[in-house]
Amino acid sequence: MKEELVDRIENNPKYQELVSKRTGLGLKLGAFVLVMFYAFILTIAFNKEVLATKMGDGLTTIAFPIALGILIISFLTTLIYVRKANGEFEDLTNDIKDDVKDLL
């Protein structure tokens, strides 16, 4: 029975859609955050003068607001994924559960 349940879930078009959408979104958001982090680190490594530029009264550099922006954007990308997971992905999961309810 367990094998039949697994086969039925894997062959369900909603499951295929869920896997496709979830993987696509995860890869896109992950790649975006990684590129952003690595761009910051590479800037530090190869052109630190850019980030050492003083701002305003000269007490802080431009690196601080950029790093803060990276943290905020990282939080927002996580929020985007969580909202999608709790909305669209959860609805698809519930539809899949309903489709295989008779085997449980």
ABEGO torsion letter per residue (X at the ends): XAAAAAAAAAABAAAAAAAAAAAAAAAAAAAAAAAAAAAAAAAAAABAAAAABBBEAGABBAAAAAAAAAAAAAAAAAAAAAAAAABAAAAAAAAAAAAAAAAX
